[in-house]
Amino acid sequence: MQRLASDRARRGLALAAGTALAVALVGVPTPALASPPTITVAPTVEATPTGSDVQLSVSATPTDDGSLTYQWQYELLKGSGLWLPALGSADILGLGYTGADSNTLTIKNATSALNNIGLRVVVSSTNGGSTTSDSVTPVVGDPPLISNVSQSESRVVTGGSVHLTSTVPVGMTPLTYSWQLLRPASGLVVPRWASLTNSSTVSGARTGTLLLSNLTTDVAKNSYRLVVTNQVGVDISDPVKIDVGVKPTVTNPADQTAVDGNATLTSTITGNPVPTVRWQRRVSVGGLWLDVASENAATSFADGVATLKLSKLTTADSGAQYRVVASNVYGENAQSDPATLTVAGSKPTVTNPVDKLAIGGGVTLSVTATGDPTPVVTWQRRSPATGSQWEDLPGLGTTASAGSSGVTASLPLSGLTSVLSGSRYRAVVKNAIDTVVSDAATVTVGAVPTVTNPVDKIASSGATSFSVNVTGDPVPTVTWQRRSPGGSTWEDLPAASGSVSAGVATLPLSGLTSAANAARYRAVVKNTVGQVVSDAATLTVGTAADVSNPTAQTAALGAATFSATVSGDPTPTTRWQVLGTGSNARWANVALGSGALAAQVGNLATLTLTGLTKDQNGNRYRVVATNGVDTPAVSDSALLTVAGSPLSITNPTSTVTGATNGAVSLSVTLGGDPAPTVQWQQLAPALGATWTPVTNSSTVSGATTPKLTLSGLVSSLTGYRYRAVATNGSETATSQPSLLTVL
């Protein structure tokens, strides 16, 4: 409403201005007319989007030497004949502009309101002539905008129709529609978009809705788009494709005659989307169709071919009918005509018996046989006595059902002896169609051999023997093997090297030297049933250890050394033992370490004892020599005598008091053989202090004698403690401390 009032006011002002001008001109003499300018290029306008600038230009030439001026005018109401000048301080319908007095007029931020006004320009010469251009009307609006192109139908199929619809919410009318098609590339031809025209299969090619009829699968290969234009611009939709479905189709499977209990039916399936496939069966014409169970039936669907493979068919299946059903997610179905199955029977099949070992004289052979009709199974044997001749075993064997048209046939054998070992057995399977024979299985009669393990032996005089216990049926043979010291290869010993008697195999060895030391021996036990190998035993060859007797030793609370000489091949190792003086004393290995050191250099073994005390007086010592040949050698014992008397020390007075600058003495009495030495120690009254040796000085004397004298006492010595430590090289004794107070 405000916009309309403004327009009316402008029209009134323009009318008043025109009247005033007309009155002013009355009575004015008419000047001589000059030649007007010539407009060479008249103003024109192009369609302009809303919000853009509208620009008009004019070109003119004067017909004399004068210069040109320009004045643009606008007609608010197109066709009213009321033209108003475009002034620099005004606007046109509220829109700003520039160039009102130039050859180019620019109107800013144009709106569709300009579509209802006229614009022209008056070109004047300074010599007085003027020319007015023809009126032009702006075209302002929005270009088209396609929001989407969609397919109306959720499912289209060959032979059917489909609608493609569009929505153009923005755009200056009138709108022009054009549907376009892009076919797939073919050879070297580059595909291009082409406009559709209406035909028997196309309608609405120039509207917002395109109808395609009598669809083919080729349509799904094309792309479609919509081009919408108006005076302002053009918009092109995104390409769309049409998914043209194909209803399922099936070909009819052919009637089949089963061969060996097997039959295969096939059908070619088409459809888009690819349909799912299921096979159905009815036992006879007019019966109820049921989906085929997976038992004895395998289905597949690949490359458009559905296959049903049937197995283990019997004559009971003859006359059954099968069909295939194809369906998709849209509920579209197709089913084939039925195919009839004929089953005339199948030749028998048989599994092969496996070789068996009859331990204890009994074993059972078995096979599984199938066929239609169910076959009969008989057994045959070829023994070592009959050579290559197979003999029937009538009446032997049992059968049990193993499912449809199948049996499990068993042949139990008992009381077998080694005479029949190596016999071969086979099954003969027969029905009305054919006869088949299994492969043969071998029955071995007897017992697998067993063997105990030989024990390691020591040949102390160049001879020894190994032995093992063996069993088996038939009685096995025994071969002894030897592996040289440091070697990795086993070598057979001559058959005469050993003997077997009452199940015991013995290998006697003699004339052995140290070269055979560490050789290993084992027994290989074999019969017709099998073979076993014992663990290996090690042979040790050498001279038994021997040892001399150590002599008694006397020590004065110090050290003593026992020694002994050993012999043997290989050189023995030694260990020393001690027997204490207690009533329950037993020989025990000497604990080596501080106070006991054992050594062996060549054949000389020594035991050195240090720090001896009276507690060790009367102990007895011996040496044990071992080299793995025969039993260890043990020496006689030697007596240890520890002379002297035990170390002793008395205690000084527990406290001692002295005056400042005075003197005090502390004394202890020592005893023992050998005579001990003494060292006085002091402990300061500080936290964390430790005992330290006292040394002689100007105020200290007797630091290493039984009597310690302290002189020149000072008060800082109050709280110090003093003690005496005595030692004789093997024993140590410490007195109780004495506390010093200085007054």
Number of C-alpha atoms within 10 A of each C-alpha: 5 6 9 9 10 12 15 13 11 14 17 11 11 16 15 11 11 14 10 10 11 10 9 9 10 8 7 7 7 7 7 8 10 14 15 19 24 17 17 10 12 17 21 16 15 14 16 22 22 18 14 14 16 23 19 21 17 20 13 17 17 20 15 14 10 15 13 19 14 22 19 24 21 21 21 23 15 16 12 10 11 15 21 20 18 21 16 12 9 12 14 20 17 13 14 16 22 17 19 20 19 16 20 17 24 16 20 18 14 25 22 16 15 20 14 14 19 21 26 25 29 20 27 22 22 14 18 15 19 20 17 19 17 13 18 17 18 23 21 25 25 20 22 25 19 19 13 13 20 14 18 12 10 7 14 19 18 17 13 14 18 21 18 21 17 19 13 15 10 12 22 19 14 9 17 15 17 20 24 20 18 16 17 14 11 8 7 6 8 9 13 12 13 14 16 17 14 13 11 8 12 15 17 20 20 19 17 20 21 23 16 20 17 13 19 16 16 12 16 14 14 17 17 23 21 28 19 23 20 19 21 19 18 17 17 16 17 14 14 16 14 21 19 23 20 20 22 21 20 23 17 18 22 17 15 17 17 22 16 20 21 19 20 20 21 19 21 17 24 19 21 15 16 17 23 16 21 19 21 17 20 19 18 16 12 8 11 10 16 12 14 18 12 9 9 12 16 14 18 12 16 9 8 14 15 23 21 22 14 18 17 20 26 22 16 13 18 18 17 18 23 27 26 28 21 23 20 18 10 10 7 14 18 19 19 17 15 19 19 21 23 21 22 19 24 26 21 26 20 24 15 17 20 15 15 15 19 22 16 14 18 15 18 15 22 19 20 21 28 26 28 26 20 22 25 19 24 21 23 18 20 20 19 14 10 11 9 10 11 15 13 15 13 9 8 13 18 14 18 11 14 13 9 14 19 22 22 18 23 21 20 12 15 12 10 18 17 16 13 17 20 19 20 19 25 25 31 18 26 23 19 15 15 14 15 17 19 18 15 18 19 20 23 24 27 25 22 21 22 19 23 15 17 20 16 15 20 21 25 19 16 17 15 18 17 22 19 20 17 25 20 21 19 17 17 23 20 24 21 24 18 19 18 16 14 9 10 8 9 14 12 15 14 10 11 8 13 18 16 16 9 8 14 15 21 20 20 12 14 11 10 18 15 14 12 17 18 19 18 22 25 25 30 18 24 24 19 20 20 15 17 16 19 18 15 18 19 20 21 27 26 24 22 24 26 21 24 19 18 22 16 16 16 16 19 17 26 19 19 20 19 22 20 19 19 24 21 20 16 18 19 24 19 25 18 24 19 19 19 17 14 9 6 7 11 12 13 12 15 18 13 13 9 9 13 17 16 19 14 17 8 12 15 15 23 20 23 15 19 17 15 23 22 18 11 14 18 17 18 20 27 26 29 20 26 23 22 23 21 17 12 17 20 20 19 14 18 20 18 21 21 22 17 16 15 18 22 18 22 16 17 22 14 14 14 15 15 20 15 16 14 14 17 16 17 21 16 18 14 18 15 15 14 18 16 21 15 23 19 24 20 20 19 17 14 9 6 7 10 11 13 12 15 20 15 13 11 8 13 16 17 20 20 19 18 21 17 22 16 20 18 14 19 16 13 12 15 17 17 17 21 25 25 31 19 25 20 20 17 19 18 15 16 18 18 15 19 20 19 17 20 20 12
